[in-house]
Amino acid sequence: MATIKDIANRLGISVSTVSKGLNGASDISESLRQTVLDTAVELGYTTKQMRGKAQKKLCLFVENMEYQNPDQFGYDIILGFRQSASRENFDVTVTPVTPLFQSTEKYDTYMLKHGYVGAFIIGFALQDDWMTQFNTTNIPTVLLDNYIKKNPFVSSIGTDSSEGIDDAIVHLMTLGHKRIALINGSRNSMISEQRRQAYIDSMTEHDLPFDETTMPYGYYVAEAAKYHVGNLLSMGITAILCGNDLIASGVIEECTLRGFRVPEDISVIGFDDLPISAQLTPPLTTIRQDCITLGKCGFFSLNSLINHVPISRTMLRPQLVVRKSTAPVAD
């Protein structure tokens, strides 16, 4: 294992200067401090604080996800993670991040200088700077709905989109629907790509018609619906799957504005089963993700990595929750 002296020798500076850089002293420049931290990461150095049994600090990084109240998708994920972490006496810091933050802070050095022994990453996009850095990190890291190949320090958790989407399509087929569309989430999202592929696979398996026009990308917000619903209705689509419940809520509103009744004229299915789903008019049929359990699995995977168990992926099974937004196809 590398020592402070190894870092000092690599940089040609004194041991005391290295110590200042590692411990956040104010009498060295920020650029030198960053160089010390970068070199420490390169040589595999960890501080006594990080190695100490009493020091159990985790960071939960959040981007592109609302999480501050119970109606929001990230709330229960974070709650489940913190509940499990507290039972093992870990302290958890929730840190919102932006692309700008990632471009100015390196992941490994940020973790090192703050004494975090592992991290749970939720809401990241494929093009984010840190996604590249996760390929080579040796810090235990768990990603929600993202995946890094061949790094034993990084694990992935999520819900099986293939099973969920197929359950939804089979449900619609039993109601007589054949013209089924998918309004997806945003591009540059691994989960959007997984749900798109799940839709393609299921439609193919069941010999149902589809093409690029029946699976448009949007965003994971209700407003995404207004850009696609009109076109889908004009194509004779009778059922719309949605990348999440917020998109589905927008689809119901947009159909109503255009004089189409849900579910008499068109059926709508969401994804997630947020608390708002049962409160919509009509109540939303949706594919449930157990977000509390996702958070708990996030901690379970991270704790396994910390204890040198190289878990690759953990996939939860979804559940189709049938409510009033789906009905037999109109004659």
N, C-alpha and C positions, 0 to 999 in steps of 0.2 A: 504494500500500500504506500502511496506517495506521502511524503512529509512536507512540512513547511520549508525545510532546507532544500528539498528537491525543486520546489517552486522558485525559491530564491536563486538557486543555481541556474535554472532554465532562463530566468529573466535578467540575471546579473545584478540583482538588488539585494539589500540586506534582509535577513530573517525578520527583523523588527518591522520593516516596511511591508513585507508579505503579511505579517500578523495584523497590521493596521488595515490592510486591504480586506482581509477576511472578516474582520470584526467591525467594519464600518466606522473607523476612526475619521475624524473630520479634518485632520491635518495632512491628508494626501489628496491629490486631485482625483476627480471622478474618473477620468480616463485611465489613470494608473490603477485605481481600484478595479475597474472593469477588466483590465488586462490581467490582474492578479486572479480574479474570479474565473476568467476564461481559461487561464493556464491551469488553475486548480481542477476545473472540469476535465480538461484535456488529459491531465495526469491521473485522474481518478481519485483525487483527494476529497475527503469529507471531513467536516469539522467535528470536534469532540461533541459539540452540541447535537449534531445530527446522529452521531453514533451512540449517544447516551440513551440508556433504556428509559429514563424519565422524560426524555424529549420526544413527543409523539405529535408532530404538527403536520396536518394535511392541508392542501389548498384545493378548492373547488373553483375552477375557472369557468365563467359563463359568458357566452357571446350569442347574439341574435336570438335570445330567448327571454320571455317574460317569466318571472318567478316569484314576485313579491306578494301575491295574494292567492288564496286557494283556488280561484277560478282559472289560474294560468298554468300552462303545461309544466313549467319547470318547478313549480312549488312542491309538489309531492315527491319529485325525484330528489330534490335537495333535502327534503324532510326525511325521506327514507335513508339517505346516505348518512345524515347527521345522527339519526337515531341509532343506526348500527355502529357508527364510529364512537359515539359516546359510551356504548357498552364496553368498548375496548380501551377506553380512556384516551382517545385521540381528540385533539383540538382541531376544529375545522374552520378555516377562513374562506368565506365566499368572496371571490374577486371578479367583478365584471371586467371584461377586456374588450378591446377594439382592434381592428387591423393596425391602426397607428401604434397602439401599445405594443403589439407584437413586432412591429418593424423597428422599435427602439429598444426593446428588451429581449435578450436571448433567453430561451426557456430554461436551459440548464443553469445558467448563472443566476437568474431570478430565483430559482428554487434554492440554490446554494446559499445565496446571501441572506435569504429569509429563513433558512433552517427548516424547510419543508422536506419531509421524507417521502412524499408521494403526492400525486394529484389526480383529480377526476376532472375530465374535460367534457363540457357539454355545449352544444350549439355551434361548433366550429364548421366553417366552410372548407371545401377541398383546397382552395387556393390560398388559405391562410399561411403566413410565414411559418408558424410553429408546426404546421402539419409536416413540413419538410424536416424540421429539426427532430420530430418524434422518431424519424427513421434511425437516428443514431444515439438517442438519449440512453443513458443507463440509470435513469431515475424511474422508479416504479410509477407507471402512468396508465390510467384507464380512460378510454374514449367511449362516449355514447354515440352510437350511430355513425361511427367512423372506424376505419381499420388500417393498421400498419402491418405490412408483411415482415416476417422473419426477424422481428426484434423481440427477444424474450422478456424485455422489460416493459413491454406495452401490450395491453389487453383491450378487447372490445366487448361492449355489451349492447343489447338492443332487443327488439321484438321482431319475431319472424314475419316479415312483410309478405312473403310468398304464401304462407298459410292463411294469413288474414285476408289478403286480397282474393285468394281463391275461394275462401268461405263466403265472402261477399258476392262474388260472381255466381257461385252455385245457388245461393239464396235468391238472387235475381232471376236466374234461369228457372227455378221452380215456380216463379211468379209469371213466367212466360216472356221475360225480357231477352232480347237478342242484340239490340242496338244499345250497347253500353259504352259510355265514355269515362275517361279518367281526367279530371282537372288536378294536375300534379302540383307539388311545391316548386321551389326555386331550382334553377340550374346550379351547377357547381355544389351540389349537395349529394352526398353518398346515399342518404336515405331516399331522396327523390329518385335517384337512379335505380335503387333497389325496388321501389314501388312501381316504377315504370316497367322494369323487367318482369316483376311479378304479374302485372296486368297483361303484358305480352304473352307470357308463358301460359297463364290461365285461359285467356281468350283463344290461344292456339289449341290448347288441350281440348277445349270444349267446342271447337269448330265454329267460333263466333267471329263475325266480321270486325276488323279494326284496321286503322292506318294511322299515319302521323296526325291527321286532323282530329282523331278521336282521343288523343292523349296530349293535350297542350300543357306546357309548363305555365305556372303562375307564381304566386308567392304564398307563404303560409299565413295569409290574412284574408278577411272576408271580402275586401275590395277586389281581390283577384278574380272573383266570379264574374263581375260585370264585363270583363274583357273577353269572355269565352262562352257564356251561357247562350247568348243570342245565336251565335254561329252553330252551336251544338243542337239547339232546338230546331233551327232551319234545316239541319241534316236528318231530322227524324229520330234523333236519339231519344230513347224512352227511359233511360236510367243513367245517373251520373254518380260515379265514385269520386271521392274527394281526398286530397292528400292529408287533410286534417279537418277537425270539426269546425274551425273558423271559416275555412273555404266553404264547407257545407252550409253553414249559416248564411253566407253570402249568396250561395246558389238558390236556397229557398227564397230569400228576399228578392233576388233578381227574377226568378220564375214568376213569383207573385206579381211583380211590377209589370211583367209582360203578359199577364192574363192566363198563366198556366198554373194549375192547381197541383200541389204536392200533398198526397201521392197519386191522386186520381189521374193526372195527366203525365206526370213524370216522377219517378222514384229517386231518392237521394240517400247516399250513404256517406258517412264521415269516417274519420280515423282518429283515435285517441280515447274517446269517451270522457271529454272534459265535463265538469259540472254543468255547463250551459246546455249540454246536449239534451238532457231530459226536460229542459225548460223551454226549448224552442217550440214554435208552432208550425207544423206538428213536431212532437218529440222525435229526436233524430235516431234512426238506425245507424249504428256505428261499430267500428272495430276497436275493441277496448285494449289499451295498453295498461298494465298494472304499474303505475308510475312509482308508487311507494316501493314495490318490489324491485323495480329497475334501480332505484337509488340504493336499496340494500344490496343488490347484486353488484353494483358499482363498488361499494365498500368491500364486499366479500372478495371480489377479484383483485382490488388494490391491496388488501391485506395479504392475499396469497402471494402477489408479486413481491411485496416487502419481505415475505418469509421464503423467498426464492422458489416459489411454485409458478412456473411460466405458463399461466393460462392464456390461451389464444383468444377464444370467443365464448361468450355466454349469450344464448338466445332464449328469450321467454316466449311462451306460446300466447298468441292473441285470443280474444273471445269475441265472437259476433254477438252484439246486443241488438235484438230486433225490437224496434218501437213502431211508430206510426208513419214514418216518412217513406216507407216502401209498401207497395201494393201490387196486385196483378196488373199486367200491362193493359192499357185501355184498348178497347176494340176499335 
